[in-house]
Amino acid sequence: MEVYVEYAFAENFILDLLLLFLAVKCSRAKTGFVRLPLSAAVGAAEALIFPLLPLPIWAAYTVKFLGGLILPVIAVKKGTKKTYFFAIVCFFALTFALGGLLTAVYSFFDVPYSEKTGYLVESAPVGLVLGIAGLFGIGVFYLSRSFYRYKKVQKALFSAVLRHNGRTLKLKALADTGNCLSFRGQAVNVLSPTAALTLFGKEKEPLGRISIDTVSGTKNSPVFVCREMMIGVKQHENVLFTVGDVRSKEYQIVLHTSYLEENHEAVANVAKMVAEDKG
């Protein structure tokens, strides 16, 4: 089989670049415009050179393993030991996952392949390999982003208990740095329509109305006073709520920023969320 070195290098470079990019994203590490392609180039060179060396299979796997350790270290910029460790773990996991996916596709399409000195030698078209790798990369990227979004929301959730006129509701509250609503100088939290109907359904008249900007436009919502709200062990009396479009199944309250700052346990999360929002 005739192999063009430049094409083989380019193919391995693209695959390593993709895997390193995903590893950096999944481990929440930082990289640079030079570090990432440099690491991919080292990996591509390794993939070309070492299969040509007369190494026993155990030595080839050892070299391959050490190469897998070095590449993420080159790609990550100013990381901690923990960051480097997770980047390496992610790189190995993604490499095995993509390798397993390619092997399964080769088997399905009857593409001939074999293991030589610890490296997979195949005759699959480059377009097929890069196409599968591209779909794999897109899937991993969106799964990773969804996971970290979910994790961020979970860290910002608190247990809240609302008591008003003999009714008690136990709900989940979201620590949202974007809620700065106020009514007559007082902070206003946002409550889902269902929870508001349950808690204030018998109220004849609201305290007043407030304008809320939403994606669909500006709307006027009623403002109610809840006699008591407990967040963890912190008790608040005469808390203002308005009815908002809280569609999430994970929480029913969007807390005002001022309530978060009063909660000692939420200060670290709030500071982190503010920094992320500004970023």
C-alpha positions as CSV (number, residue, x, y, z in Angstrom):
1,M,0.0,0.0,0.0
2,E,1.4,3.4,-1.0
3,V,1.3,6.1,1.7
4,Y,1.9,9.8,1.1
5,V,3.7,11.2,4.1
6,E,2.2,14.7,3.8
7,Y,-1.3,13.3,3.6
8,A,-0.8,11.0,6.5
9,F,0.7,13.8,8.6
10,A,-2.2,16.1,7.7
11,E,-4.8,13.5,8.6
12,N,-3.2,12.7,12.0
13,F,-2.7,16.4,12.6
14,I,-6.4,17.1,12.1
15,L,-7.5,14.2,14.3
16,D,-5.0,15.1,17.1
17,L,-6.1,18.8,16.9
18,L,-9.7,17.8,17.2
19,L,-9.1,15.4,20.2
20,L,-6.9,18.0,22.0
21,F,-9.4,20.8,21.5
22,L,-12.2,18.6,22.9
23,A,-9.9,17.5,25.8
24,V,-9.2,21.1,26.7
25,K,-12.8,22.1,26.5
26,C,-14.0,19.1,28.5
27,S,-11.4,19.7,31.3
28,R,-12.1,23.4,31.3
29,A,-8.5,24.2,30.7
30,K,-6.9,27.0,28.8
31,T,-4.8,26.8,25.6
32,G,-3.3,29.1,23.0
33,F,-3.1,29.6,19.2
34,V,0.4,28.1,19.3
35,R,0.1,25.4,21.9
36,L,-2.8,23.5,20.4
37,P,-1.4,23.1,16.8
38,L,2.1,22.5,18.2
39,S,0.8,19.6,20.3
40,A,-1.2,18.3,17.4
41,A,1.9,18.5,15.2
42,V,4.0,16.5,17.7
43,G,1.3,13.9,17.9
44,A,1.1,13.6,14.1
45,A,4.9,13.3,13.8
46,E,4.8,10.6,16.5
47,A,2.1,8.7,14.6
48,L,4.3,8.7,11.5
49,I,7.7,8.0,13.0
50,F,7.2,5.3,15.7
51,P,5.4,2.7,13.5
52,L,8.6,2.7,11.4
53,L,10.8,1.8,14.4
54,P,11.5,-1.9,15.1
55,L,9.8,-1.9,18.5
56,P,8.2,-4.9,20.2
57,I,4.5,-4.4,20.8
58,W,4.9,-3.7,24.5
59,A,7.4,-0.9,23.8
60,A,5.2,0.5,21.1
61,Y,2.2,0.7,23.5
62,T,4.5,2.3,26.1
63,V,5.6,5.0,23.7
64,K,2.0,5.5,22.6
65,F,1.0,5.9,26.2
66,L,3.8,8.4,27.0
67,G,2.9,10.4,23.9
68,G,-0.7,10.6,25.1
69,L,0.6,12.0,28.4
70,I,2.8,14.6,26.7
71,L,0.4,16.0,24.2
72,P,-2.2,17.5,26.6
73,V,0.6,18.9,28.7
74,I,1.9,20.8,25.7
75,A,-1.6,21.9,24.8
76,V,-2.7,23.2,28.2
77,K,-1.6,26.8,29.1
78,K,-0.6,27.5,32.7
79,G,-2.7,24.8,34.3
80,T,-2.6,23.4,37.8
81,K,-1.8,19.7,38.5
82,K,-5.5,19.0,38.6
83,T,-6.1,20.7,35.3
84,Y,-3.3,18.7,33.6
85,F,-4.6,15.5,35.1
86,F,-8.2,16.0,33.8
87,A,-6.9,17.1,30.4
88,I,-4.9,13.9,30.1
89,V,-7.8,11.8,31.3
90,C,-10.2,13.5,28.8
91,F,-7.6,13.1,26.0
92,F,-7.2,9.3,26.6
93,A,-11.0,8.8,27.0
94,L,-11.8,10.7,23.8
95,T,-9.0,8.9,21.9
96,F,-10.3,5.5,23.0
97,A,-13.9,6.6,22.2
98,L,-13.1,7.8,18.7
99,G,-10.9,4.8,18.1
100,G,-13.7,2.5,19.1
101,L,-16.2,4.3,17.0
102,L,-13.9,4.1,13.9
103,T,-13.3,0.4,14.5
104,A,-17.0,-0.2,14.7
105,V,-17.6,1.7,11.5
106,Y,-14.7,-0.2,9.7
107,S,-16.3,-3.4,10.8
108,F,-19.8,-2.3,9.6
109,F,-18.5,-1.3,6.2
110,D,-16.0,-4.2,5.9
111,V,-13.0,-1.8,5.8
112,P,-9.8,-3.9,6.3
113,Y,-7.6,-2.9,9.2
114,S,-5.0,-4.5,11.5
115,E,-2.9,-3.8,14.5
116,K,0.8,-3.4,13.8
117,T,3.3,-2.4,16.6
118,G,0.4,-1.0,18.6
119,Y,-1.0,1.2,15.9
120,L,-4.1,0.8,13.9
121,V,-3.4,0.4,10.2
122,E,-6.4,0.9,8.0
123,S,-7.3,1.6,4.4
124,A,-10.4,3.6,5.0
125,P,-10.9,6.7,2.8
126,V,-9.7,9.9,4.4
127,G,-13.1,11.6,3.9
128,L,-14.8,8.8,5.9
129,V,-12.4,9.1,8.8
130,L,-12.5,12.9,9.0
131,G,-16.3,12.9,8.5
132,I,-16.8,10.5,11.5
133,A,-14.3,12.4,13.6
134,G,-16.1,15.7,12.8
135,L,-19.5,14.2,13.8
136,F,-17.9,12.8,16.9
137,G,-16.4,16.2,17.8
138,I,-19.7,18.0,17.3
139,G,-21.4,15.5,19.6
140,V,-18.8,15.7,22.3
141,F,-18.7,19.5,22.2
142,Y,-22.4,19.9,22.7
143,L,-22.6,17.2,25.3
144,S,-19.8,18.8,27.2
145,R,-21.4,22.3,27.0
146,S,-24.8,20.9,28.1
147,F,-23.2,19.1,31.0
148,Y,-21.4,22.2,32.3
149,R,-24.6,24.3,31.9
150,Y,-26.5,21.7,34.0
151,K,-23.7,21.6,36.6
152,K,-23.7,25.4,36.8
153,V,-27.5,25.5,37.3
154,Q,-27.3,22.8,40.0
155,K,-24.6,24.8,41.9
156,A,-26.9,27.9,41.8
157,L,-30.0,26.1,43.2
158,F,-31.1,26.5,46.8
159,S,-34.0,25.0,48.8
160,A,-36.6,27.6,49.6
161,V,-39.7,27.4,51.8
162,L,-42.5,30.0,51.4
163,R,-45.2,30.5,54.1
164,H,-48.1,32.8,53.5
165,N,-51.6,32.9,55.1
166,G,-51.5,29.3,56.2
167,R,-50.0,27.9,53.0
168,T,-46.5,26.4,52.7
169,L,-44.6,25.7,49.6
170,K,-41.2,24.0,49.3
171,L,-39.6,25.1,46.1
172,K,-36.2,25.3,44.4
173,A,-34.7,28.8,43.9
174,L,-32.2,29.8,41.3
175,A,-29.4,32.2,42.3
176,D,-29.6,34.6,39.3
177,T,-27.2,37.6,39.2
178,G,-29.3,39.1,36.4
179,N,-32.4,39.7,38.6
180,C,-32.2,43.3,39.8
181,L,-36.0,44.0,39.9
182,S,-37.2,46.4,42.5
183,F,-40.6,47.8,43.6
184,R,-40.7,50.9,45.7
185,G,-37.1,50.4,46.6
186,Q,-37.4,46.8,47.7
187,A,-36.0,43.7,46.0
188,V,-38.4,41.6,44.0
189,N,-38.0,37.9,43.4
190,V,-39.7,36.1,40.4
191,L,-42.1,33.2,41.0
192,S,-43.5,30.8,38.5
193,P,-47.2,31.2,37.5
194,T,-48.2,27.8,39.0
195,A,-46.5,28.5,42.3
196,A,-47.9,32.1,42.4
197,L,-51.4,30.8,41.9
198,T,-51.0,28.3,44.7
199,L,-49.5,30.8,47.1
200,F,-51.4,34.0,46.2
201,G,-54.5,32.6,44.5
202,K,-56.8,33.9,47.2
203,E,-55.4,37.4,47.2
204,K,-58.0,40.0,46.1
205,E,-55.6,42.7,45.0
206,P,-51.8,42.7,44.4
207,L,-49.5,45.2,46.1
208,G,-48.9,46.8,42.8
209,R,-47.5,46.0,39.3
210,I,-44.1,46.0,37.9
211,S,-42.7,46.0,34.3
212,I,-40.6,43.0,33.3
213,D,-38.5,42.8,30.1
214,T,-38.6,39.4,28.5
215,V,-37.6,37.9,25.2
216,S,-41.1,38.3,23.9
217,G,-41.3,42.0,25.1
218,T,-42.2,44.0,28.1
219,K,-45.2,43.0,30.3
220,N,-46.7,44.3,33.5
221,S,-46.8,41.7,36.3
222,P,-48.5,41.8,39.7
223,V,-46.4,42.2,42.9
224,F,-47.3,40.2,46.0
225,V,-46.0,40.1,49.5
226,C,-45.1,36.7,51.0
227,R,-45.1,36.7,54.8
228,E,-42.0,34.5,55.2
229,M,-39.3,32.9,53.0
230,M,-36.6,30.5,54.3
231,I,-33.5,29.9,52.2
232,G,-31.4,27.3,54.0
233,V,-31.4,28.6,57.6
234,K,-31.9,32.2,56.7
235,Q,-35.3,33.7,57.3
236,H,-36.8,36.7,55.5
237,E,-40.1,38.3,56.2
238,N,-42.5,40.3,54.0
239,V,-40.7,39.2,50.8
240,L,-41.8,40.7,47.5
241,F,-42.6,38.4,44.5
242,T,-43.7,39.0,41.0
243,V,-45.1,36.5,38.5
244,G,-42.6,35.7,35.7
245,D,-42.0,33.3,32.9
246,V,-40.1,30.6,34.9
247,R,-40.3,27.6,32.6
248,S,-37.6,25.4,34.1
249,K,-38.6,22.2,35.8
250,E,-35.6,22.4,38.1
251,Y,-36.6,25.6,39.9
252,Q,-39.6,27.8,40.4
253,I,-38.1,30.9,42.0
254,V,-35.5,33.3,40.5
255,L,-34.0,35.1,43.5
256,H,-33.0,38.7,43.6
257,T,-29.3,39.4,43.9
258,S,-29.6,41.1,47.2
259,Y,-30.9,37.9,48.9
260,L,-27.9,36.0,47.6
261,E,-25.4,38.5,49.0
262,E,-27.0,38.1,52.4
263,N,-26.6,34.3,52.2
264,H,-23.1,33.4,53.3
265,E,-23.2,30.0,51.6
266,A,-24.1,31.6,48.3
267,V,-21.4,34.4,48.1
268,A,-18.8,32.2,46.4
269,N,-21.2,31.0,43.8
270,V,-22.5,34.5,43.1
271,A,-19.0,35.9,42.7
272,K,-18.1,33.1,40.3
273,M,-21.3,33.6,38.3
274,V,-20.8,37.3,38.0
275,A,-17.3,36.7,36.7
276,E,-18.6,34.2,34.1
277,D,-21.4,36.5,33.1
278,K,-18.9,39.3,32.5
279,G,-16.7,36.9,30.5
